[in-house]
């Protein structure tokens, strides 16, 4: 009896092993088990041959307080703009700018630019709190305005800007450069528009930055001047949520801010997160100033776009998995898994804005979208719960 029992147990275990072997057979055929993944196809997105822009404008610059101005100017020049003049209060900032653009005229003051009827647009990366008042003066002078983000730092400023914009009909454009100035972000927009991942239902935006306090001016650490972390970096992410989900209206779910490690500046905010929603999509945003020194760039910015038929991940500035450079995009849907190197993707914002100035259109960004992205960030900043670590 004991022998029969042992024989039965042995046969049962052998049968179970055989069944398990049968279950794993498909994995063996594919050359991997359930924890392995195939390497995605790697595609270098080739540049599209483009005609030289047919439109042209004359533009000038007022305010050089953030280095984003260089990307803004290059976008306009590449789009058909001619840089005419620059004005800034700080001689050291002017020296750096004129070295980069030696043919630019240094204006004696702001009025010299505003009173020049040949200038069609003014670009600015002044101290954030000064951008909206400057933009109002620019629009009142009959010119269009291009601001670095955050282009507006309070809800009262937003109200005033909207009023003047409505009265003058001028363009108030804010360059949300994490989308408008990033090739992977541009290509993601093309994929979403083509239906590559179905209907977009959520975005997740992660915007870590490196602090480097010694390189920052004093105004950077004053929320009333810089806008606060959700108003500043958060405006990038609000713009992306609206764009990729094609949302024309949106609301704030919650927002939080905190100062976890910037002890020398107690009013500063080095962490923030928020949640937003539209009638058909949701978005989560997390931003911080905690990029460690061991990373090879200023931030491991990532954006995730979830659709009903797939998803996209962008690793915009670095890929810690090992691929060189930035502008990495991953696409997974029912048909394929692909990696796209987007470093050669054309950036259309500059030429679109130039065309909008000439033709009074809204191809670069609708004015409603521009203001709504800023409004979401401003509401998040104002209503944020303060975390006290």
C-alpha positions in Angstrom: 0.0 0.0 0.0 2.8 2.3 0.9 4.5 1.6 -2.4 1.4 2.3 -4.4 1.0 5.6 -2.6 4.5 6.6 -3.5 4.0 5.5 -7.1 0.8 7.6 -7.3 2.5 10.8 -5.9 5.4 10.4 -8.3 3.1 10.0 -11.3 1.1 13.1 -10.2 4.2 15.2 -9.8 5.4 14.1 -13.2 2.0 15.0 -14.8 2.1 18.4 -13.2 5.6 19.0 -14.5 4.5 17.9 -17.9 1.5 20.3 -17.8 3.8 23.2 -16.7 6.2 22.3 -19.5 3.3 22.5 -21.9 2.2 25.9 -20.6 5.7 27.3 -21.0 6.1 25.9 -24.5 4.9 29.1 -26.3 7.5 31.1 -24.4 10.2 28.6 -25.5 9.1 28.8 -29.1 9.4 32.6 -29.0 12.8 32.3 -27.3 11.8 34.2 -24.1 9.8 33.7 -21.0 7.1 35.9 -19.6 9.6 38.3 -18.0 11.5 39.0 -21.3 10.7 41.5 -23.9 11.7 41.8 -27.5 14.0 44.7 -28.5 12.0 47.3 -30.3 12.7 48.4 -33.9 14.9 51.4 -33.9 14.1 54.2 -36.3 16.0 57.4 -37.0 13.3 59.9 -38.1 14.7 61.5 -41.2 14.5 65.2 -41.8 11.9 66.3 -44.3 13.1 68.5 -47.1 11.4 71.8 -46.6 11.2 75.0 -48.7 12.6 78.2 -47.3 10.0 80.1 -45.4 8.0 82.5 -47.6 7.1 84.8 -44.7 9.4 87.2 -43.0 9.2 89.7 -40.1 11.4 92.2 -38.2 11.6 91.6 -34.5 13.4 92.8 -31.5 14.2 91.7 -27.9 13.5 93.3 -24.6 14.8 91.5 -21.5 17.5 88.9 -21.3 17.1 87.5 -17.8 16.7 83.9 -18.8 18.9 82.0 -21.3 15.7 80.7 -23.0 15.9 83.9 -25.0 18.6 82.3 -27.2 16.3 79.5 -28.2 13.4 81.9 -28.8 15.5 84.1 -31.1 16.9 81.2 -33.0 13.4 79.8 -33.6 12.3 83.2 -35.0 15.4 83.6 -37.2 15.0 80.0 -38.5 11.3 80.8 -39.2 12.1 83.8 -41.3 12.5 86.6 -38.8 15.2 89.3 -38.9 16.6 90.4 -35.5 16.7 94.2 -35.4 17.5 95.5 -31.9 17.8 94.5 -28.3 17.4 96.3 -25.0 18.3 95.1 -21.5 19.1 96.9 -18.2 22.0 94.6 -17.4 25.2 95.3 -19.2 26.6 91.8 -18.6 23.6 90.2 -20.2 23.8 92.5 -23.2 27.5 91.5 -23.7 26.6 87.8 -23.9 23.7 88.5 -26.3 25.7 90.7 -28.6 28.5 88.1 -28.8 26.0 85.5 -30.0 24.2 88.0 -32.4 26.9 90.6 -33.3 24.8 92.4 -35.9 22.0 93.3 -33.5 21.5 97.0 -32.6 21.6 97.8 -28.9 18.7 100.1 -28.3 19.0 103.1 -25.9 15.8 102.1 -24.1 12.5 100.2 -24.3 10.7 103.1 -26.0 13.1 103.0 -29.0 11.9 99.6 -29.8 8.2 100.1 -29.0 8.1 103.3 -31.2 9.7 101.7 -34.2 6.8 100.9 -36.5 9.0 98.6 -38.7 9.2 96.1 -35.8 6.3 93.6 -35.9 7.1 91.4 -32.8 9.0 91.7 -29.5 10.4 88.7 -27.7 11.2 88.7 -24.0 12.8 86.6 -21.3 12.7 89.3 -18.7 12.1 88.6 -15.0 8.8 86.6 -15.0 6.8 89.1 -13.0 7.7 91.8 -15.6 6.7 89.9 -18.7 2.9 90.5 -18.6 3.2 94.3 -18.1 5.8 94.4 -20.9 3.5 92.3 -23.1 0.7 94.7 -22.5 2.8 97.7 -23.5 4.0 95.8 -26.6 0.5 95.0 -27.7 -0.6 98.6 -27.1 2.2 99.7 -29.4 0.7 97.7 -32.2 3.1 94.8 -32.0 2.8 91.1 -31.3 4.5 89.6 -28.2 6.5 86.4 -27.6 7.2 85.6 -24.0 9.4 82.9 -22.3 7.4 80.8 -19.8 6.0 81.7 -17.4 4.5 84.4 -19.5 2.2 85.5 -16.8 2.6 85.0 -13.0 -0.7 86.0 -11.4 -4.4 85.7 -12.2 -4.8 89.4 -12.2 -2.0 89.8 -14.7 -3.8 87.2 -16.9 -7.1 89.1 -16.7 -5.3 92.3 -17.8 -3.4 90.6 -20.6 -6.7 89.1 -21.9 -8.4 92.5 -21.9 -5.6 94.2 -23.9 -5.3 91.2 -26.3 -9.0 91.4 -27.0 -8.9 95.2 -27.5 -5.8 95.2 -29.8 -6.1 91.9 -31.6 -2.4 91.3 -31.1 -0.7 87.9 -30.5 0.4 87.1 -27.0 2.5 83.9 -27.5 4.2 82.0 -24.7 6.9 79.6 -25.7 6.3 76.4 -23.8 9.6 75.1 -24.9 9.3 71.6 -23.4 6.9 70.9 -26.2 7.5 73.6 -28.8 11.3 73.4 -28.5 11.7 69.6 -28.3 11.9 67.4 -31.4 10.5 64.3 -29.6 7.5 66.3 -28.3 6.8 67.5 -31.9 7.0 64.0 -33.3 4.7 62.7 -30.5 2.1 65.2 -31.6 2.3 63.9 -35.2 1.9 60.3 -34.0 -1.1 61.2 -31.8 -2.7 63.1 -34.6 -2.3 60.1 -36.9 -4.2 57.9 -34.5 -1.1 55.7 -33.6 -2.3 55.2 -30.0 -6.1 55.7 -30.5 -7.9 58.2 -28.3 -5.7 59.9 -25.7 -7.1 59.4 -22.2 -4.2 60.5 -19.9 -0.9 62.3 -19.9 1.8 62.1 -17.2 4.4 64.8 -17.2 7.6 64.6 -15.2 9.8 67.7 -15.1 12.8 67.3 -12.9 15.4 70.1 -12.9 18.9 70.7 -11.4 19.1 73.5 -9.0 22.7 75.0 -9.1 21.9 77.7 -6.6 25.1 79.6 -7.2 24.2 80.2 -10.8 20.7 81.6 -10.1 19.9 85.3 -9.7 18.2 86.5 -6.5 14.8 86.9 -8.2 14.8 83.2 -9.0 14.2 82.3 -5.3 11.3 84.8 -4.8 7.9 83.2 -5.7 6.3 86.7 -6.2 8.9 87.4 -8.9 9.4 84.0 -10.5 5.8 82.7 -10.1 6.4 79.6 -8.0 7.2 76.1 -9.2 3.7 75.2 -10.5 3.3 78.5 -12.3 6.8 78.2 -13.8 7.7 74.7 -14.8 4.1 73.5 -14.4 3.0 75.7 -17.3 5.0 73.4 -19.6 3.2 70.4 -18.5 -0.3 72.0 -18.6 0.4 73.0 -22.2 1.3 69.4 -23.0 -1.8 68.0 -21.3 -4.1 70.3 -23.3 -2.2 69.6 -26.6 -1.9 65.8 -26.5 -5.5 65.3 -25.2 -6.9 67.9 -27.6 -8.7 69.5 -24.6 -10.3 72.9 -25.1 -11.4 73.2 -21.5 -9.9 71.8 -18.3 -10.1 71.9 -14.5 -7.8 71.5 -11.5 -8.2 68.4 -9.3 -5.5 69.1 -6.7 -2.1 70.7 -6.3 0.7 70.6 -3.8 4.0 72.4 -3.2 6.8 72.0 -0.7 10.3 73.0 0.2 12.2 69.9 1.1 15.9 70.8 0.8 16.4 74.4 -0.3 16.9 75.5 3.3 18.7 78.8 2.5 15.5 80.1 0.8 12.5 79.1 3.1 9.9 80.7 0.8 11.1 78.8 -2.2 9.4 75.7 -3.6 11.5 72.8 -4.8 8.7 70.3 -5.3 5.2 70.4 -6.7 2.6 68.1 -8.2 -0.9 68.5 -9.6 -3.8 66.7 -11.3 -6.0 68.2 -14.0 -8.9 66.9 -16.1 -11.0 67.8 -19.1 -14.3 66.3 -20.1 -12.5 63.3 -21.8 -9.0 63.0 -20.3 -6.9 63.3 -17.2 -3.4 64.5 -16.5 -0.9 64.2 -13.7 2.1 66.5 -13.3 5.2 66.2 -11.1 8.0 68.8 -11.1 11.0 69.3 -8.8 14.5 70.7 -8.4 16.1 67.4 -7.3 18.1 66.3 -10.4 21.2 64.7 -8.9 24.7 65.8 -10.0 25.3 62.3 -11.3 23.0 62.8 -14.2 24.6 63.9 -17.4 22.2 66.7 -18.1 19.9 69.2 -16.2 16.9 66.9 -16.0 15.4 63.5 -16.9 12.2 65.0 -18.4 9.7 62.4 -19.4 6.2 62.5 -20.8 3.8 59.5 -21.0 0.8 59.6 -23.3 -1.8 56.9 -22.7 -4.2 56.1 -25.5 -7.0 53.5 -26.0 -4.9 51.6 -28.5 -1.3 52.1 -27.1 1.0 54.5 -25.4 4.0 56.8 -26.0 6.9 57.6 -23.7 9.3 60.4 -24.4 12.7 60.6 -22.8 13.4 64.1 -23.9 16.8 65.1 -22.6 18.6 61.8 -21.7 18.0 58.1 -21.7 19.5 56.5 -18.6 19.1 53.1 -20.3 22.1 54.0 -22.4 21.1 55.6 -25.7 23.2 58.7 -26.4 21.8 62.2 -26.5 18.2 63.2 -26.1 14.9 63.3 -28.1 14.0 59.6 -27.5 10.5 58.4 -28.2 9.0 54.9 -27.6 5.7 53.8 -29.2 3.8 50.7 -28.3 0.4 49.7 -29.8 -1.4 46.7 -31.1 0.8 46.6 -34.3 4.3 47.3 -33.1 6.9 48.3 -30.5 9.2 51.0 -31.8 11.9 53.3 -30.7 12.3 56.6 -32.6 15.4 58.8 -32.6 13.8 62.2 -33.1 16.9 64.4 -33.1 16.4 65.4 -36.7 12.7 66.2 -36.5 11.9 69.7 -37.8 10.7 72.3 -35.3 7.9 74.3 -36.8 7.0 76.8 -34.1 9.2 79.7 -35.3 8.0 79.7 -38.9 4.4 79.1 -37.8 4.6 82.1 -35.5 6.2 84.3 -38.2 3.4 83.2 -40.5 0.8 84.0 -37.9 2.2 87.5 -37.4 2.0 88.1 -41.2 -1.3 86.5 -41.9 -3.1 87.0 -38.5 -3.7 83.3 -38.1 -3.2 80.9 -35.2 -1.1 78.0 -36.6 1.6 78.0 -34.0 -0.8 77.9 -31.0 -4.3 79.2 -30.5 -4.6 82.1 -28.2 -7.2 80.2 -26.1 -4.8 77.3 -25.7 -2.0 79.6 -24.7 -4.1 81.3 -22.0 -5.7 78.1 -20.7 -2.4 76.4 -20.1 -1.2 79.4 -18.1 -4.5 79.6 -16.2 -4.3 76.0 -15.1 -0.8 76.5 -13.8 -1.8 79.8 -12.0 -4.8 78.1 -10.4 -2.6 75.2 -9.3 -0.1 77.6 -7.8 -2.7 79.7 -6.0 -4.7 76.7 -4.6 -1.7 74.4 -3.8 -1.6 72.7 -0.4 1.7 73.4 1.3 3.6 70.3 2.4 5.7 71.0 5.5 8.5 68.4 5.6 
